Amino acid sequence: MRRVRTFPERLETIMILALGAGILLIAQRYSLMLYKVGLSILVIATLLQIAVGNLRKDASVGRSLLFILMVLAIIVAVFSIGIFLVPYFAQLGR
């Protein structure tokens, strides 16, 4: 009997496939447009993989999406604080 895969397991498989597709598109040498698409896919899939990789395997769809949004909000906050503090830290060295 086949075991039914949970939502987080399916999502993790999709993220791994997206990472592979992004790497393949970056590795090709024929089209700059495909390179840009591959780079975008790779960046987005990497950020999503941070959240998806930390999901509980038995989480429901709603809990999974809420957790992913929460992790992405934390990532945005960390990057925003870093961008905001760069000018301040640059002035400390003078």
Number of C-alpha atoms within 10 A of each C-alpha: 3 4 5 7 11 13 17 21 18 11 18 19 13 14 22 14 13 19 21 16 16 24 16 15 22 21 12 12 9 9 10 12 11 17 19 14 13 23 19 14 20 22 13 15 20 17 15 18 20 14 19 23 15 14 20 13 16 13 15 13 12 10 13 21 16 12 18 21 14 13 18 16 12 12 14 12 12 12 12 11 10 12 11 11 11 10 10 10 11 9 8 7 6 5
